[in-house]
Amino acid sequence: MKITHCRTTRVDIPFPKPIRTAIHDMRLVGCILLELETDCGLTGESLVFSLNAAQINTLHGAVLDFASLVTGRDPHYLGAIREEIWNRMNPVGHKGPPVAALSAMDTACWDLVGKATSLPLHRVYGACRDRVRTYASGGLWLSSDIDELVQEAGGFLEQGFRSMKIRLGSAETHQDVARVRAVREAIGPQVELLADLNQGLTVKQAIRLGRELEEFDIGWLEEPVSCLDIGGHAEVRAALAMPVASGETEYTRFGMHEMLRAAAVDVLMPDLQRIGGLSEFRRAAAIASVYHVPVSSHLFTEQSLCVAASEGNCISVEHMPWFSPLYNEPLVIEEGFIEVPDRPGLGFTFNHDAIRTYRVD
């Protein structure tokens, strides 16, 4: 099998209304869709994205730059392909758009490997499970008022979720506490409630808020301070009884290792795009296991399921519905779990009719 052509498509997926976190104001996601066509009729698929399509052309250029390193190659030799891409990245560094482009190539190649064997990737890797715990992440934004939060939380329960995440990081601590209290009262004590500060607070502010939230049985406090402040993460973790989760903004296994060495997290959260693809995600999970730290994937629900179902220390995947319109196959959620598809490769394929709707020329 040889890769004969790399095709990219740019799409913008608008949100029903603008949404906000402590550091983001978002109205859409811009995506680069990658399709690796082969001489045997199989196509490997993946995507990378940018909030509000910021720097999307730079991201697209990085993907196109690596096309020559995969064209004419057998995707089963992904180790060699990755090494060549890694070496080409050296002059500009192993962070930012080049890592995202590596992720796109790596994930699409793995999709081909799975399809060539007619097996889902979690079974190619060695499956641990056929369903994965998940939490609802497509709501409870900082831009929602309390009435909206309560309504959204009820909707998540009706959809089959038994865990959900609320965004915090308001200028006033009492506002965040009131928001959490309202959601906890709406969902009851049996449903897991996670809190994401999106890097919005200082160390002292995060510790103060964390202590005031302890009565609400928060499952984890995510990105409490700046992603650049690993020591601050460690301070917050040491001061609080609740777990601290982070890592989505770190790059590759080397960034994950720095967080682990600093004892900065209780839950490590690799992001498929920033980690560098499925290969690097699996390496990061292995390193985390040495530290006895669980992992939970950030975004990329459809593409991350295969790792979550094959790594013993992966405890959950984030369910973000942003990219679902691009796929033919829906995610199946029952009693807080996502069923891992038994379809070959990633198990999800692009819906080209939908893509035409969102396409940007």
N, C-alpha and C positions, 0 to 999 in steps of 0.2 A: 504494500500500500504506500502510495506517495501523495503528498499534498501538492496539488496542482495550481491552486489559486487561493488567495486571501481576499475576501470581500468584506468591506466595512460599510455600515449604514449608520447615519446620524439620525437620532430621534429625540424629540422633546416630549416629555409626559407632564402635562400641567396638573397641579393639585386642584381639587374642587374649590379650595379657598387658600389664601396665604396662611402659612403656619410659622411658629416661632419657637426657638429654644433660647437659652441664656445668651448664646453667641451667634445664632443663625436666624436670618429672616429668609424664608424659602417660599417660592411660588411654583417651581417645577424642578424636575431632574432632566438633565441632558445626558444621553447615553450614546456610546459608540458600540454598536453590535458587530461582533466578529464572526465570520463564517469561514472555516477552512474546508475547502472542497478537495476531494481526492479522486484518484483515477479509478476507484472501485465503486464510486457512487455514494459514498458516505460523506457526511458533512459534520464537522465539529463546531460547536457553537459556544459563545461566551459573551459577556458584556462587561463594560466598565462605565462609570458615570461621573458626573460633576453636578453639584448642587447649583441650581439656577443656570446651568450650562457655562459656568465660569471656567475660563481657560480650556474650553472643550476642544478648540483647535489644536492647542498644544498637546492635549491628551491623544487626539486623533493622529497627530504627526508622529508621536512616539510609537503608536501601534503600527503605523505604516512603515516606520523605520526598521522594525524587526521582521517585516514580511519576507524580506529576502533571506532571512536566516531559517525560515521554516519551509519556504517553497521548494519543492523537489525533494523534501525529506520524508522519511518514514516516521510518523508520530510515536512509534514504539521506541525510538531512540531519543526520547524526550530528555534524558539525562544529558546527552551531548548537546542537544539544542539549547537547553537551559544554560549550560556552561558558556556557550558562545554568546548568548544574549547577556549573561552576567558580565562577561569580559568587555563587551561593547559598552556597557553602562559605566564602566570604570571612570572615564574622563569626566562625566557629569555627576557621578555619585549614585548611590544605591537607595535613593529615596525619590518621592514625587512621581511625576508622570512615567518615567521609565519603569518603575516597579509596577505601576498599574498596567502598562503595556505587557510586561512579562507575565503578569497574572492572566491577562486575556489570552495570550498564546498558550500558556501552560494549561489553563482550564479547558480550552478548546481541544488541545491535543489529547488530554485525558478523556474528554467526551468521545473522541474518535477511537481511542483504545477500548473503551467500554463497548462502543457500538460494534467494533470489529470482532469482539468476543461474544456479542449478544448477551452481555451481562450488565447489570447495574453496577456502578462504580463501587458502591459500598461492599458488594460481594467480591469485586476484583481486589479490593484492599484487604478484605477479611472482615466480614460483618460482625458487629457486636449486637446489633438490634435492628428491628424492622420498623420501629417508630421512635420518634424523638420528642422529648418535651419541648414546648415552645411557649413564648409569651407574646402577647399583643403589643405591638410597638407603633402602630399607625394611628395614634390618637393621644389624648390626654396631654396636648401640647401646652406650652406656657401661654400661648395666645388664646386658649379657651378659658371662659369664665367657669365658675363653679357649677352652674346649671348644665353647661355643656359637658363638663367632666363627668358628672353623674350620669347623664344620658349616654355618653360614649362608653363608660364602664359597663353599664347595663347591656349595651349592644355587644360588647366583647363576650360577655357571659352567654348571650344567646347564640353567638357564633361557635361556641364550644371551647373558648379559652378558660383556663383556670389559673392564669398568671397574666399580669399586665404591667406596663411601665408608664409612670407619670414623669413629666419634665418639670424640674424645679430650677431654682437659681434666681428667684425674684430679688429685687432690691431690699425688700423687707422680709425678715425671717417669718414673722407672724402670717404673712400671706401664703408662704409655702406650707406652713403648718396647717392652716385652714383648708387648703386645697387637698392635702393628704387626708385630713380628718374626714372631709366630705366623701372622698372616694372610698376610704376604708369603711365608713358607715354604709355606703351603698352596696359594696360587694361582700361584706361580712368577713369574719375572721378566717375562713377556710381557704380563701383565694389569695394567692401570692401577689404582693404588691412590691414592685421594684421602683427605685427613684433614680433619675438621671439628672445631674447638675450641669452637664454639658460644659464643664470647665469654667463655670461662671463665678465661682467664689474663691476667696482667699483661704488659706489653711485655717485660720481662726474662725472665719465665717462658716466654713464647712463643718468644723468640729462642733460649733454651737448648734447649727441646724441639725446635724446628725444626732446629737444628744436629745434635742427636742422631739425628734421623730421616733425615738426608740419605743415609745408607748404604742406605736402603730404597727409594730412587727414588720419592718421593712426588710425585704429579702436581700437587697444589696444597695449600696450607695455608689452610683456610677460616675466616673470622671469628676470627682469632687473639686479638683483644681486644674490649673493649666496642664496640658499634656506635656509641656516642657519641664514641669516641676515634679520629677520623679521622687525627689526627697520629700516634697510636700505631700504626695500620695502616701508615702510611708508614714509621715507624721499623722495624717488623718486616720490611717488604718490602725496605728498603735493607740490612738486616743479613743476609738469607738468600739463598741461591742458588735455592731453590725458589720457584715462583710463589705469590703471595698472591691469594686469591679472596674477594670480599665484595660487599656491596651489597643483600642480600636484605631488610635492615631499613631501608633508606632509602626515602623517599617521592618519587614523581614524578621527572620528568627533572631537576628542580632538585637533588634529593638526589644523583642519579647524577653530575651535573656537578661537585658539590662533591668527591666522591670522586676523580673523574678529575683535577680541577685540583690536588688535593693529592698526586697520584702515589701514591695509597694502595692501588691494586690492579693486578694483572697480568691478572685476569679479573673482569669485572663481572657480577653475578648479580641481575638484576632479578626481583622477585617480582610476578607478575601482579596480585595483590590490592593490594600496597602501591604499585606503580608507577602504577596507575590505569587498567588495562585494556590491550587490544591496541593502541589508538592511541598511548598513552603509551609502551608497551614499544617500539614501532617508533621513536619519537622518541629514546628512550634509546639504542637500538642505533645510530642514526645519529650521535648525539653521541659515543658510544664509538669509532666508526670514525674520527672526526676525530683522536682520541688514539691510534689504532692499537691499541686494546684490544679483545680479543674478549669476547663475552658468552656466558653460559650460564644458562638459565632456572632459577629456583628453584620447586620444587613445580609444581602445576597442569599436569601432564604433558599431559593431553588437550587443554587449552585453549591451551597455549603452542606446540604443534607447528607451527601455521600460521606463527607468527613465526619460529621456528627454521628453517623450510624456505624462508623468503623473505628473510632478512637474511644477507648474505654473511659477516658477522663473527660469526655465532652458531655456536659450536663444538659445543654439546651441549645436551641437556635432562636435567633430573633426573628419574629414574623413581621416583615415590613411589606405591605401590599403594593408598593410603588411600581414594581416591575411585572406584577402579575398580568397586566393587560397584554404584555408582549408574548405570552406563552399560550400554546394550544391547551396545555393540561393544567387544571386547577390543583391547588394544594388541598389535601383532605385533612381536616382538623376534627378530632374527636376527643372529648374529655381532656383537653389540654395537651394532646399529642398530635404531631404531624406524621401521617403514614409515609414511609419512605417508598417511593415508587419502585416497582420491579421491572421497569422498562430499561432498555440498554443505555449505557453511558450515564449522563446526568439525569436522564429520565424526563427532561423537559425540552421542548422544541419550539422554535420561534413561530409565531402566528403572523404570516406575511401579510394577511389582510389587515390586521391591526397595525402592523409596522407601517404600511402605506398611509394610515391615518395620522400617525405621529411623525412621519419622516420629515426631515429638514434637508433641503438640497443645498 
